[in-house]
Amino acid sequence: MALTLREVLDLPAVSRGRPRVRAGSGRLETPVRWVHVSELPNVAGTLSGGDLVLSIGVVLAEPDTDLRAYVESLRSSGAAGLVVELGRHVQRLPDTLVQAARAQELPLVELQESVRFVEITQTVHAQVVNDQYERLRASYEAHRLLGSLGIEGAPTDEILHRCAQLTGRPVVLEDLAHRAMASAGELPVQDVLRDWSSRSRQVPTGPASTVSGPERWLSTPVGPRKRHWGRLVVPTRVDADEAEDVQLVLELTAEAVTVAGLVADTDTEGLAATKLIRDVLSGHAADAATIRARALALGFATEGSMSVTVVRGNGRGQTADAALVTAVTRAARSVQRAALVGRIREQMVAVLFDCTSSSDAFELPEELADALSDDAAAAIGAGSEPAGWADLAAVLTEAEHVATVAPGVPPGARPTVNRSRDLGLRSLLWQLREDSRLLSFVESKLGPVLALREDKREEVLRVLDAYLRHNGVMAEFARDIHLSRAAAYGRIRSIEQLLQLDLTDPEERTATHVALIAHRQANRSS
């Protein structure tokens, strides 16, 4: 940071002269970028802005000097102020000079004792050079750190966290709809994002960095040139003497976010919702005010109730995950309600809907299920209606549990919405899925089938599952597996022989069904 005029006056080399401010006392925080000793009556063209002019009064003692014009030339040249040593050439400052300086709000200081100007210039110039070196070093460090994060495709949160560290200020990434996608900094999130959408809209969006709006926020666009999709905002007042340094870091951050997005091919809006939902589930966002502020900044402005749904997919890997998120997002949008969609973990996507009533909270998961495309999901779990933001974590956990435990539908079928009360025995078996006694029971009932090679094993388990779901009713079982009753009967008899049990016995059938459910759940959790 450059020295201010006030700090220069406090330097020992200056304070020995007993400085007295005669004009411009309200501008003592003006930064001093250089010091000049000058006795020219017109300094136009000799100053570069932010210069402090030192004088022993020669120019003031000249009878033909126009003092008003002299002050005007100092002011128009951007001088930080004028310091005059009394004694050798002038005993007191001319009234005309003082009045002109006050009219122009130019800081005017008289030194009542003799000082060494060379000592003042050396001290200030050393500080200026030092400051320039520090700024150069900080600029290099910002280029190095933020540039590497962009090339590596680092997460947006990590890039913003580094920006906040380098500037010592909070920073927010928003899209063109003024929804806060991510934020970082030491200030509480609920304070930073308070009434975000309306406050942000008071700061004009332009093609380049600017300090504007009633709160003097600094902002810079984000995205490829001519295709900006958002902007970075420093939501605290940025004064002129700080703007250059903060702007440099903010622009480098914008470049890093843009490059990282291209490298990683990320959906920033989806990532923001995903992070919020994960933070709620993990407890990292436990305070109701913080959760509400982050949701509101994403455009989820519910003040009523919410509907919580978790959709489980039936694939594996990043491609299947991306396809599930896309399908659920498209379905959620078709419901035409404010919604947040976020990936919880592999093949698990949560959806929060804004509701106007408790009946809404019950019906919206059904509407989402109807809107999902065929084969998009294996199971859908709906949570209870949250009592408020503080209850959201518990309801998300409930919905995730239901979606995890609920039986998956076969390919081509549409899953129905499951709730906690629908799980029955499956909920208990899920909680016991790693219990050695249950695992031993599964082996005792299904061991011969599980020993088959994979393709044969899965076919036998599919047929067995269909028979048990229809409770041994042969007509329904045969229709389900698309065989004649005689062929279906032959299939189940061969399975009975393999397992050495009688599936017409209700108790044996129940025990086998329990073992099959437990086996499916153990495989799903592994």
N, C-alpha and C positions, 0 to 999 in steps of 0.2 A: 504493500500500500504506500502511495506517495505521502510525503509529509504534508500536513495542512499548514496554513498560515499561522494558526494558533500554536502549533507545535514548533514552528520555526522561531516564533517570538519567545518561546520557552527555552530555546537552546542557550547554553551558557554564553556563547559568543555574542548573542543578541541581548540576552537579559542583562548583561553587564552595562549595556547602554541605557537601562531604565526606559524601555519602550512604553509609549503612551499612544493608544489608539484614538485618532481624532475623527475618523470617518469610516463607514463600512463595517461597524462592529458586528453586524449580522452576517457578514461573509467571511468570518475568520476560519470557517471549515473548508474554504476553498483549497484544493490541492496545489502545491507548489512543485512544478516540474523542472524548474531551472532558476538560477539567480543571475541577474545582469547588473553590472555597475554602469550607469548611463547618465550623461548630462545633456542628452539631445533634447531639444524642445519638441521634436516630432519623432516618435518612436515607430511610426508606421513602417512595416516591412522589416523591422529588426527583431521583432518578438514572434514566437511561434505558438503562444497560448499557454497560460499557466505559469508565466515568468514573473518572478518577484524582482522589481527594479529597486536598486539601492542608489542613493544620491547623497552627496555632501552639500547640496544646495546651490551649486554653481548656476544651474539652469534657472533656479528660482530668483537668484540675485540679478540676473540679466534684465535690464529695464525694458527691453523690447519683447520679452517672453509673454505670449498670451496664455495665461495660466488656465483659462477655461478650455482653450484649444489643446493645451498640453494634457489636461486630464482626459479630454475626449479621445485623444490619440492613444493614451494608455488603455482606456476602457475598450475602445474598438479593436485594439490589438490583442485583447484577451489577457491583459496583465492580471496577475493574482493580487497585486497591490503595489504600493509605493512606500518605501521606507527612507526617511530623510534624517540625516545626522545634523543636529543643531550645533552652532558654535563657530565654525570657521568662516562660513559664508552667509549664513542666516541665523539670527538669534531666536527667531520665532517664525512659525509657518504663516504665510500671508493669509488673511481672512478669505480672500478671493479663492485661493487654492482649496482651503478647507470647505468652503461653501460648494464649490464645484464638485469636489470629491463626494460630499454628502448627497448632492443632487444625482450624481452618477452611481451612487452606492459602490464607489471604489474604495477598498480598504486603504487608509492613509495612516501611517505610523510615524511618530517623531521619536528620535533617540536623543535623550537629554544628556547623555555622556558619550564621549568619544569611544569608538570601537574599531577593530581591525576588520575591514570589509573582506580581506583575503581569507581570514579565518572563517567568516560566515559562508563565503562561496565554497571553500574547501569542504566544510562540514556538510552543507546541503548537497553539494554535488556528489560527495561520497555516498550519501544516503540514497540519492537518486539512482546512481549507477548500481548500487547494491539492490535497490528495488527492481531495477530493470533486469538484473541478473536473475533475481528470484522469480520474476514473472516469466522469463525465458525458460528457466528450469521447470517451473510449474507447467508451462505450455508443452514442453517436451514430454514431461511425465504424463500429462493428460493425453497427448497424442499416442504415446506408447501403450498406456493401459487400456484406453477405450478402443483404439484401433485393433489391438489384439483380440479384445472381447467380441468385436464385430466379426472379424475374420473367422473366429472359432465358432460362430453361431451361438454365442452364450445366451442364456435365458434373459428375457427383458428385465426381470427383477434384479438380476446381478448387475446389469449395465446401469440401471437407475440407482442402485445402491452405491456404485462407484462414483457416479455423478454427484450424489448427495455428499459423499465423503470429500470430494475434491472442492466443492463449492461451499460446504458447510450450510447448505440450505435444502429445504424439501423440494422435491421435483415430482411432477405428475405427468403421465403420458395419457392423453385423451384422443378419442377419434373425432371425426368431423361432426358428429352429433353431440359433442361435448360430454361423452361418457368417459369416466376415468377408467382406463384400462389397467393401470398399475401406478404405484407411488412408492416413494422411498424418502427417508429422512428421519431425524430425531423427534420431530413434533408428533403428538398423538394423531392417529389417522382420522379420528372423528373431527378434530380441529382443522386439519388440512382440507378434508373433503366436505366440510360444512357447506350446505346449500351450493354444491359444486356447479351444477348445471347453470343456474342463473348467474352466479358470480363469474363463471368462465365466459359466458356470453357477453359480458360487459367489456371483455378484452378483445378488440378486433383481431381477426385472423388475416394475416397478410402473407405474401410470397417470401418474406425474409424475416429475420429476427427483429423484434421490436419490443420496446418498453412502453406499455400503454395501459389504458383502463384506469378507473378511479383508485385502484390499489397499487398502481405502478408495477404490474407484473411483467416479467420478461418471458417471452415465448418465442419458439422457433419451430418451423414446419418439419414434419417427419414424412419420409417416403421418397421415392425416386422423383427427380425433377419433373415438374408438370403433372405428376400423379401423386401429389401429397394425400395421405390418408389420415393424418392426424397431426398433433403438435405436442411438443414438450413445453411445460409451463413451470416457472418458479413462482409459487403462489405466496410470495412475500415481497414487500417493497424493495425494489432495486434502484439505488440512487446512481446518479451519473458517474461518480468516481469509481463505482464498483462494476458498472454494467459491462465494460469491456472484458474484464477477466471472467465474469460469470457467463457472459455470452459465448466466449470461446469454448468453455467446457460444455455448455448446453448444445452448441452446434456440433461438437465432436460426438456428444452423446446421441444426438439425432442421427448422425451418420452411422454410428455403431448399431443402433436399433434397426435402421434400414438395412444395413448389410447383413446383420444377424438374421433378420427376417427372411431375406433372400436366400441365405445359406441354409437355414433350417427349414424354410418353407412353412412358417408357423402362422396360425390364425390368432392374432393378438386378442381379439374379442373373446374367442373361446378359451384362450389361456387365462384371461383375467377372471372369467366366471369359474373356470376349473380351480384356479388357485383359491378363490374365495370359499368355494364349497369344500375343498380339501382342508383349508385352514379351520373351517368350522368343525369338520369331522375330527381333526387331530387335536383340537383344543387350542391351536395357536391364535385363533380369533374366538375368544370366549365372551368378551364383553359385548352386551347387546347393542350399545351405542356405536361401537366400532363396526360390528357386522352390518348394522342398519346404514351407517354412513357409506361403507364400501358398496353395498347393494344399490343404494340410492345413486351413487356416482356412476354406476353401470346402467342407470336408467330403470332399475327395478324399484319403483316408488310406492310399493304397497304400504298402506296404513291399516288394511283390514286383515283378513286371514290369508293363509298360504296353503297350497297343495304341494305335497312332496312325493315324487315318484322316482324310482330307480329302475332302469331297464338293463337286463342282462343279455348280452349277445351270445352267439353260439360259435364264434370263431376263435382264432388265435393269431397273435402277432400284430405288428404295427398297422399293416394294411387293413386287417379286419377291424382294429380299433378305430381307425380313421373312418371306415365305412359306417360303423355303428354310430359314431358321433354325428356324422353327416345326416344319417337317416333320422336320428332322434331330433336333431336340430330342425330339420325340414318339417317333421311331424309337429314339433312344438310350435313352429311359426304358423302352421296351418290352423292351429287352434285359435289363433288371433287373440292371444292374451299376453300381457307382459310376462316374460319368462327368462330364467337363467338356466343354461345348459352347461354342465361340466362333467368331464371324465373323472371318476373317482379312482379307478384302477383299471387293470386290463379287463376289457369287456364288461365294464360297469359304468353307466352314464346316469347322472342324476338330473332331474328337471324340477325346478321350483316355479310354480305358477302363482300369479297374483289372483286372489279370490275376492269376491264381494260377499260371499255367504258360506255357511257350513255345507250347504248342499253343493255349492260350487266345488269346494274342497274334495267332496266325494266323487263328483261327476267328471272332473277334469282328467284324472288318470284314465278313465274309460274313453274319453275323447282322444287322448293321446294314443291309446292302444289302437283305436279305430283308424287313426291317421297314419300309423306305422305301415310301411310297405311289407309285403310278404317276405318271409325269411329274415327280416331285420332283427328280430329278437327271439330269445329262447324263453324268457320269463320277465314278468313285470311285477314289481312290488310297490305298493302304496303305503305310505306312513299315515299315522294319525294326523289330525289337524293340529299344528303347533299352537301353543298358547301365546307365543310371541317369539321375538328374535332369540331370546335366551333359551328357548325350548327347541330351537332348530337343530342343534347337534343331536339331541336324543331322537328326534323324529327321522333325521337322515340315517342314523344308525339303524333304526327300526326298519325303514324302507329298504336299506341295503341288505339287512338280514333276510327280509322276506324275499327279495329278488334272488338272493343267493340260495336259499333253501327250497324255494318253490320248484316243483317239477318242471323240467323243460319240455317244450312241445316238439314233436317230430318235425323234420324239414317240410316246408310248405304250409304248415299250420300257423294260425295266428294265436299268440298267447292271450289268455284272459288276465285280468288284473287280480293279483293275490294280495291279501291283507293278513295281518298277524293271526287273526282268528281262523284263517283258512289252512294254516300250516299243519295243525294237529300234531300227529306223531313225528312228522318230518322235523319240526322244531327241536323236539327232544333228541332225536337221532343226530341232528347237526351238532348239538352241544356235546354229545358223547362220541363224535366221529373219530377221535384219536384215542379213545379208551381201549386198552388192550383186550378187555373182555368182549367188547362189541366186535372188534376186528377178528377175534378168534371165532365168534359166533358166525360171522360172515363166511369165513373159510370153511367152517363145518357144514354150512348149508350149500354153498356155491362152489366149493373147491374144485370139483371135476370140470365145471364149466370154465372157471377162471384159468385152468391149466391148458385150455385149447389155444391154438394160434389165434392171433388178433382178429383177423377177418371172420373166422368161424365163431370165435367167442362173442363178438359184438352181434352177430346175427342171432345166435342162440339167446343172448340176453334180451334182444329186441322182441323176439317171439314170446319169451317167458314174461316179459314186462306187459305185453299186450294181454296175455291170458290172465294174469293176476289183476290187471286194471279192470277187466270185465268180470272179475270174480268167478271165473270158470264157466261163464255162460257161453257155450260153444258157438251158437249162431252169431253172436256179437263179435266174439274173438275171431272167427273165420272171416267175417266181413272186414274187420280191421286190417288183417294181414293179407287180404285179397286172395284167399284160397277157398276151395270147397270145404264143406264141413268135414268130409272124410279125410282130405289132405291135412286140414288143420288138426284133426284128432290124431293123425299119425305123427305130426310134429311134436305135439305135447307128450305123446306116449314115449317118444324117443328121448325127450328131455327127462321124463320121470325115470327112465331106465338109467340114464347117465348119472342122475343125482341120487338114485336109489331111494325114491320117496313117492308117496301117493298124493298127488295134487288135488284129488277129489275130497280129501280130508280137510275140512275148514281150518282146523288148527295148524296143519302142516302148510296149507296155502298161506295163512297169515304169517307164519314164521319165515317162509321163503320170501314173501313180499317185503317184510321188515329187513331181511338180509340184503335184498336187491336194492332197496332205497338207501341203506347204509353204505353199500358198495359204491353206488353212483355219487353219493355225497363225498365219500373219502377221495374218490378220483377227482372230483371237482375242486377240492381244497388243496390237492397236492400240486 
